[in-house]
Amino acid sequence: MSDWQGGYGHGSSNDEPEGPRAMRHVQRQRPPVPPQPGQQRYDQGGQGYGNYTQAQGAGYDSGYSSGQVYGGQQAGGRGTVPPPRDPYYDDGYGPAAPDWRRRIKVGSIVLVVAVLAWGVGTYAWASSQMRNEVDLAKVIERPEAGDCTTYLIVGSDSREGMSAEEKKKLHTGSAEGKRTDSMMILAACSSGNTMVSLPRDSWVTIPSFVGSESGKTYKARGGSKLNAAYAMDGPELLVRTVEFNTGLRIDHYAEIGFAGFANIVDALGGVDMNIEKGFKDKNSGANFQAGEQTLNGEQALAFVRTRYAFAESDLARTKNQQKFLSALANQAATPGTILNPFKLYPTLGAGMDTLIVDKEMSLYDLGKMFFAMKGISGGDGKSMNMPISGSAPQGSLKWDMPKVKQLVTQIQNDEKVTVTSDR
């Protein structure tokens, strides 16, 4: 008898063909989700099935194919955990969440690089604008260097680059050449900064010197007013005269003219001052009321140049100059100016045209000078006039040399300055 007799198909015990069977529904499975840390893996081949909820989170495999052929246990077979999902790959279930930690890190690096590039560019630009014209190497017979950094800061009456209208507006007159309008020594010390004004009518000895332009040696001139040294041979002879009469070595020289001074003040948006007593002076154009006020460039220049409105004349003027320069430095050396390119560039550009410094002075040195002046206005140091003992020929002022010597010694040794001036 044939093998087919008595049934249809292998394993059938019926004489009639089998009817259609209902196939169980095969649910298409979503790719399994990697188990979370601390979560029990659902493993049919292990010691028990575990928690069903945990099994779902671990990627439960019902045993029915989703249509994808897996190549064994390593390819995602039953009881295995698939590789983690790439957070930057869109697998059809929506884009992955952004990696904010990485974005913040990259953004921070870009910001730092941009700030460094801006800082380096600004430094290079400003350095190229500086007028390093004063050669202190031409100064002869110099004193030994001390422990503090010393600056000779000069305000000249230079009208360089000013139009006739500007001269009239700023009440500068039209005198040819240039002379010193203010002079002061700034000593930047770890023990505290000191600003000492040198009245231009100080009676001093103008020593022998080598001409800055001619190279010739000139004999000592003897007694004269301090501002005569500048008129005779400029900054180099002024430095030589200050060093000879004080015994203090000058490390750096900085000079600014009328126009540059006024422009810097305007670029800062004015300088806040508290004027204790109002005064007027037709020569400088000053007309101030007492109280808190903001001075623009024109007003600031009038404030520091006024001398005829005071009984102490030049001595009163030097005190106002110190007060204003400290306020100017305090306002310029702030994050609001330094970190704001819309304020920093105009401020630097406004003064560089008429700012003359020595050949060794860098932008960094200039910054230290401003911060030292700012420190004085904040109480870190003191400001004073050179000690005066009386009058001298030609209506000049005689220095109190014992006090001057003590003052210089304290600065040279970086000691706290205890010397005072009565005027």
Secondary structure, 3 states (H helix, E strand, C coil): CCCCCCCCCCCCCCCCCCCCCCCCCCCCCCCCCCCCCCCCCCCCCCCCCCCHHHHHHCCCCCCCCCCCCCCCHHHCCCCCCCCCCCCCCCCCCCCCCCCHHHHHHHHHHHHHHHHHHHHHHHHHHHHHHCEEEECHHHCCCCCCCCCCEEEEEEEECCCCCCCHHHHHHCCCCCCCCCCEEEEEEEEECCCCEEEEECCCCEEEEECCEECCCCCCEECCCEEEECHHHHHHHHHHHHHHHHHHHHCCCCCEEEEECHHHHHHHHHHCCCEEEEECCCEEECCCCEEECCEEEEECHHHHHHHHHCCCCCCCCHHHHHHHHHHHHHHHHHHHCCHHHHCCHHHHHHHHHHHHCCEEEECCCCHHHHHHHHHHHHHHHCCCEEEEECCEEEEEHHHEEEECHHHHHHHHHHHHCCCCCCCCCCC
